[in-house]
Amino acid sequence: MNRTQIAQLIGRPFFAGTVRLAAPLRVYGRDRIPANGPVVLCFNHFSWLDPWAIGSHVPRTLYYVAKQEAHDNPIIGPVIRLFGTIPVRRGESDREAIRIMREIVRRGDALGMFPEGTRQEREPGPVLPGAAMIAVQENAPVVCGAIHGSQDWRLGNFHPVSVAFGEPFLVSQHPRNSRGYRAAAADIQGELRRLWEFLVVTHEQGRPRVATPPA
């Protein structure tokens, strides 16, 4: 067991409890995440709360990707590195980050990405091809996890937040070129949107404890 695995094993219950204190949280479809083997987990992104709300309910070691600026922060940086987060330079070709991401998937671990590239305001945005490229190149299944409610969450306004996971699917049928990566990214974008719309309806229905995200 490596340092990241130990940190997440100990830290996951703590962060799960902390998130539940800060935001009434519902998680749907968590059993769809493969228990082992390579997987690229893709999430939409509204708030700094998202990585903690999602990561604390992924039942395996999750290697997140985060912008270099977060790693450079003297407070946040050491914490996210302890939990195995990988730095990536936005807006440029980061070959070293790509190499590390491919290695994580190749060795059978879970890679967590926010493929929109930045936080969105009110609803999921366009998906960039980075996560799709990794999944295509490594023939790894993708599991999408949509989050909703965190766009309205603020300190002092503990808005309900929900997460919904979809079924694993492959994008390796797309060619290994820029056109193929864009097509695979469109698949991921469509799945995230579908799951997010399910959560919108679920919130309107009062967020029942049991609900099944679309397959």
N, C-alpha and C positions, 0 to 999 in steps of 0.2 A: 504494500500500500504506500503510495507516494504522498508528498506533502499536500498536494491539492486535494486528493481523496480524503485525507484525514481532516483537512480544514472544512471541506464541505460536509463530511459526515457529522462533525461536531456543530458546525455553524448552521446547517439547514434547519434543525428544529428551533434554534434561537431566532433566525430571521423569519421563519414561518409564523412564530408567535408574535414577533414584533410587527410584522405586516398586518396580521389580523387585529392587533390593537389599533393600528393606524388607519386601517381601511377594512370595512366589512367585505370579506372576500369569498367568492364562490369559484370553484374549479370544476370544469366539466370535461370528461373524456381523458383524464390523466392515464387511464389504463391502456390507452392507444400508443403510448410511448414504448418502443421496444425495450425490453429489460436489458438487452445486451446487443452487441454488434454495432457497426457503424451507422450513424444517422446524422443528418443535418437538420437541426431544429430552427425554424424561421418564425420570427415574431414581428408584429407591428409594434410601433413605438410612439407613446405619447408623453411619458413622464419619466423622471429619474427613478420613480417607484417601480417601474416595469421590471427591470432585471431582478430585483429582489422578490417581487410578488411571484414572478414566473419561476425563477431559479429555485426558490424555496419549496416548490411543489413538483419539480422534476425529479423522479425517484432514481436518479443515477448521477454520477459525476458529469458535470456539464462545463465544457470549456467555452466560455463566452469570448466574443470579439468586441473590443471597445476602441474608440478613437484614441489616438496618441495623446490628445490633450487631457483626457481623463487620467491616463497613466502619469502624466507630468504633474498632476495635482499632488501637492505634498501630503494631503490627508487621504484622499480617495485612492491615489495610486498604489500605495503599499497594501491597502486592503484588497483591492481587486486583483492585484498580482498574487497575493496569498491564496486567493480562490481560483487561480489558474487562468485569469483573463489574458487574452492575447492583444497586444497593441497593433493598430493598423493606422497608417497615414492616409487620411481621406483626401480624395481629389488627385491622387497620383498612383502610379503602379508600384505597389509594395510587394516585391517578389519574395522577400523574406517572410512576410506575414502569410502570403499564399502558400509558401512551402510548409510552414508550420501548420496551417489549417488542413492541408492535404495529409500531412503526417498524422494528425489527430484522427482524422476519419479513417485513414489507411490502417491504423493500428486497432480500430474497432471501438473508438470512443465517440462520445456525443459532442458535436460542435454546435454552439448556440449563436445565432446571428440575428441582427435587426437589419434586414436587407434593404429597407428604405434609405438607409445611410444617415438619417438624421430624424429627430423627433418631428411628428406631425401635429397639426393643430386640433382638428375635430374628427377626422376619419382617416383610415389607412390611405397612404399615398403610393406613388409608383415604386415598384421594386427594381433595384439595380441588379446587374447580372452576377455580382460576386458570389453569393451563396449558391446560385444555380450552377455557376462554373465549377465549384468544388464538387457538388453533387453529381454533375455530368461526368467530370473527369474521374471520379473515384467510384462511379456506379453505386452511389449510396442512396438509400431511401431518404425522403424528405418528410418531416412531420411539421405542419404549421400549427402555431398557437396564437390565437387572436386574443387581444386584451381590450376591454372596454370599461369605461368609467374613470380610468386614471387621467383622462384629459380634463376632467372636472375636479380631480382630487387636489386639495391644497392643505397645507397645515392650518388647522382650524376649521376646515371643511372636509371632513372625512367621508367623502363620497363613496358609495358602494362600487366595488371593482370586481369584475369577473374575467375569467380566462377559459377559453374553449380550445381543446386540442382536436385536430383532425386525424384521419387515418393516414398511415404511411403510404407514400406513393413514389414512383420512380420518374425521373426526368432524363434518364440515360438514353432514351430513344432519340433524343435530340443530338445533332452532330456536334463534334468538339470544335466549334468555331464561334466567332462572335454572334453570328446569326442564331446558332443553336442555343447559345447561352441566353440571348434575349428571349427566345421562345420559351425556354425553361423558366426564366424569370416571370414571364407572363402567366405560366401555370401556377407558380407560387403566389403571385399577386391575386389571381382569381380565387385561389383557395383561402387566402387570408381574408379577402373581402367577404366570401361566403360565410366563414366562421364569425367574422365580426358582425355581419348582419343578423346572424342567429343570436348573438349576444344582445344586440339592440332590442330584438323582439323579446328575449328572455327578461331583460330589465323592465320592459313595458308590462310584462306579466307578473312582476313582483319577484323575480329571481327565485324560482322554486329550487329546493335543495337538490332535486333529481331532475335532470334534463339531458337529452342525448344530442350532441352536436351532429350536424349533417355528415353522412358518410361519404 
